[in-house]
Each structure stands twice: as structure tokens, then as C-alpha cells.
Amino acid sequence: LAGGQQRLPVPDTTDEIHRLAVTLNQMIERLARAFERESRFVADASHELRTPIAVIKVELEAALLNRDRPDEVTESLRAAIDECDRLAQLAEDLLALARTADGGPPLTLERVQVVDLLDEVAQRFIDRARRHHRRCAVHVEGDPVIDGDRLALRQALSNLVDNALRHGAGDVQLRAASHGSAVHLDVIDQGPGFDPELAPRAFERFSRGVPARTRGGAGLGLAIVDSIARAHGGTAAIIGGHPTTVRLTLPRSVR
């Protein structure tokens, strides 16, 4: 069953036994695909968890070896801190994916002031951006309000900012504006954008372009963003190429 090879023999008839065998084989096929998908997920997740741990160890060892050279020690410690940030984000992403395994994250809806939400996310990344001589800025048109799960939305936007800081360039902008019955939440950076081959599947689990593979991207962040957006009745999309913009489109609050 695990390999998807075991099947029931289907009799050459048109009776109930034939239909039962066909139905059971279809069920076995679905189970086999699910088993393969989850096995691949566990293997990929294990690999992604090992990588930042190994980098942290190397950087801390380098700091010890170079303890008489303060500049090199500082650089190693900064790199280790960045990897700790990545590890924390990866742990959050894996937990969120586990929660969404049954079709969508459980939501606790409340009225959310968009400006407050974006400010919370920006504050989380201010120190990290400053370490790399970058800024996180917030710009909100008007005073849009959405009905949403604050924690889930904060995670979705945090994933986008993390992605912008890790793979993008320049300052990161968190922008919001109302458009009819929807609110657009944009995370913008001045990087080169997404690989054209990656863009159509960017929101799939563990989808990564070549630069992300070499620079430490787990390929989970955008999958989480897409799942949270859909759970709120919205969408997630890549908008344009430069500047790099990823947009959440969510329904405005009607209350």
C-alpha cells in the first residue's frame, strides 16, 4: 500500500463485486498518494531543519576561533542570529502546515485595524532589517478594517517580510489600501523578483527557485500565506516583477 502497488483484482463482470473492487482500488490509490506526499514532506522538513542548525554551529565555532578579531566575531554572531530567525520562522511554518492539513487553519475572527496589523509586523523585523542596513516602512491609505484572525494574518505578513529580507533587496514596504469591497495588503522590496519558472508554483509547498535553494529558503512561507489568505476568503498573488510585490487581497469588514 505504501508504494501504491497493491491492488485488488477486478473481476470481469458488471456486478456489485466489480464496483466494490474498483471503489476500493480508488481508495487505495488515494491513500498511497497521501502517504507519499506526507513522507516527502517529512523528509523535506527534516532537511530544512538540519540546515540552519548546521550553519549556526559553524558560525559559533568561527566566532570562537576568531575571538581575538572582534569584527569577524561580530559578523559570525550576526549570521548565527539570522539563522536563528530562520529556524524560528521555519518552526512556525511547520506548525501552521500541520494545522492546515485538514483543509484550513482554524480562525478566530475579530475586527482588525489594518494599520495596527502592519505596524506590529514591521516592529518585529526592524532590528533584523537594521542589521543589514535596510528599513521596514508602513504606508496605509485611509483606515481599512478587515474581519480576520490577527495571529494568522500576522504570520502571513511576517512570512512575506521574511522572504523580502532574505531574498530581496532595499527597503521593505508594507502597504495597504481599500479597493471596493476588498483590501490589498502588499509587501514590496526592490529585489530582482521571482524566477519566471517559479512564479506559477510559488505558493506550493517547498517550491523554490535556484537562488532560494542556495540562500536558505525553505519554500514553506508562501504556501502558508496562500493557505491563510484562502481561509479568509481572499487570495495571494505575485504582482509585477520590479519592484517585487506580493499581495494579499482580503474582504473588507462589513460591520
N, C-alpha and C positions, 0 to 999 in steps of 0.2 A: 504493500500500500504506500509506504513512504516514497518509493521510487516511481510510483504511478504506473507500475507494470501489471499488477494483479487485477484481473477482471473476471467476472462471471461469464461462463459460456452462455451464449444467447441461442435458444432453440429456434429452429427454422419453422416457426409457427406464428400465428397471429392471436394467440390466446393470452390469458392473464399471466402465464408464466413468462412468456416473451416480454410483455410490457414490464413486469416486475424486474426481470434481468436487466432490461435497458435502463430503467429508473435507478436501480442500484449501481450500475456501472457509471451512470452520470454523477451520482453522489460520490462514488469512489474517486472519480476524476477531479471533482471539486475539492475533496479532502486532500488529494495528492498535491494539487496546485497550492492550496493553503499551507500545507506542510513545507513545501519547497520554498514558498515566499517567506515564511517565518524563519526557516533555517538560514536562508540567505541574509535576512535582517539581523539575526543574532550574530552571524559571522561578521557582517559589516560593522555592526555596533561594537563588537569586541575589538576589531581592528582600530576603529576610531578612538576608542578609549585608551588603547595602548599607546597611540602616537603622542598625545600631549604629555602623558606621564613620562615617556622616554625623553622627550625634549626638556621637560622640567629637570629631570635628573642630570642631563648633560649640562644644562646651563648652570645649575648649582655646583656641579663639580668644577666647571670652568671658573666660577667665582672663587672657589676655594684655592684653585691652582694659581689664580692671579690676584690673590688678596693684597699683594704689595703694589698693585696697579689699580687705583681707585676707579679710573674711567672704565676699564674693562669689567671690573666687578659690577659697577652700576649698570652697564649695558647688559650683562648676563642676568642680573636681577630683574631688569625691566622685561627682558624676554621671558623669564620664568613667570612673571606676573601676567603677561599677556597669555601665556599658555594656561595658567590657572583660570583666567577669564574664559578661555575657550572651553576648558574642561567643565566649568560650571554651566556654561551655555549648553554644552552637549548633554549634560545630565538632565537639564530642564527639558531639552528637546526629546530625549528618550522617554522621559516620564510622560510628556504630552502625547507622544505617539502611542504609548501603551494605553493612555486614557481614550484615545480616538479609535482604538482597534475595533470597537463595536459600532462604528458609524458616525461618531461625532462627540466632541468634548461636552460634558455636562456644563450648562451655562447657568450662572446666577445673574439675572438681568437687573440692571439699575440704570437710572439716568446718568449719563456720563458727559461731563463738560469736556469737549474735545481739547480745549486749550490746556486744561489741567492734566489731561492724559498725556499730551505731548510733552509738557513740562516735566512730568515725572520721568518719562523715558529719557529725555535729554539729560536730566540731572544724573541719571545712572551712569552715563557714558562721558561726562565732562572730564573727569580725571584721566580716563583712558585716552580720550582724544588729545588732551593737552600733552600727554607723554610723547605723542607723535606730532606735536606742533600743528594740530588741527582743532576745529571747533565744531560743536553741535549747536545749531541755532533753530529756533522755533518761530514760525510765522503762521498765524491763523487769521483768515478773513471772517469778520463777523464773530458770532458766538454760537457755532453749531453745537447741537446736542444729539447724542445717539443713545439708543437703548442697547446696552451691551454688558458683557461680563468684563469688568475692569481688569481683572487679573489676566484673563485670556488675551484681551486686546493689548495689554501692556507687553505680554510675551511676544505677540505677533510683531509689534512695532520694534521691540528690542531685538528680535531676530533680524529685522531689516537693517537696523542701525549697526548691529554687529557685523553683518555682511558688508555694509558700506565701509566700515572702518577696516575690515580685514582685507577686502579685495578691491575697494575703490580708491579714490584719491581726493585731495582737497577737503574743504569743509563739508559737513553733513547737515542738510536742512530737513527739518520735519515741518511739512506744510499741510494745511487743511483749508478746505473751502466747501461751501454748500453748492450743489448743482441740482436744482429741482428737488426731488424727494430723496436725494442721496447726498452723502458727504464723502468727499475724496480725501483720503489721508495719504500723503506722498512722503517717501523717504528718498532724498536726492543726494547724489555725490557727483564729483567731477571726474570719475574714473572712465575707463575705456568702454564700459558697458559689458553686456553679456555676449559670450560667444554665440554667433548666429545658429550654430548647430545645437547649442544647449537651450536656447530660449524657448523652443516649443515644448520642452520637457523639464523646464527649470523647476516646476513645482512638484515633481515626482520625488519620492524618497531616494536619497543617495545619488541624485543627479548632480554631476559636477563636470565643469569644463576642465581642460588641461591646466590652466593657471590655478584653479582652486585645488586641484589634486596636488600640485607642488607647493602650495602655500597654506595648506592646512584647513581646507573646507570639508566639513562632514557631509554636506549635501542633505541635511535634515531641516535647516532653518526655513527654507521656502515651502517645504511640504507642510510644516507646522502652520505657517502663515496662511496657506491656501485652505487648510482644514478649518482654522479658526474663522476665516472670512466666510466660508460656506456655511458654517454653523450659525452665523449671524445673518444669514440670508443675503450675503454680499459676495464679492469676487475679489481676487487678487490678480494683478496683471503687471507685466513689464511694459512701461510706456517709453517709447523712443530709445535712442541709442546714446546720445550725449546732450546734456548731462544724463547720467544713469538715473532712472526714476522707476521705483516700484510703487504701485498704487493699490491701496485698499479702497474699495467702493462699498460703503455700508449704508443701510437705510437710515434716514433721519428719524429722530424721535417724533412721534405724533402726539405726544402728551403735552 
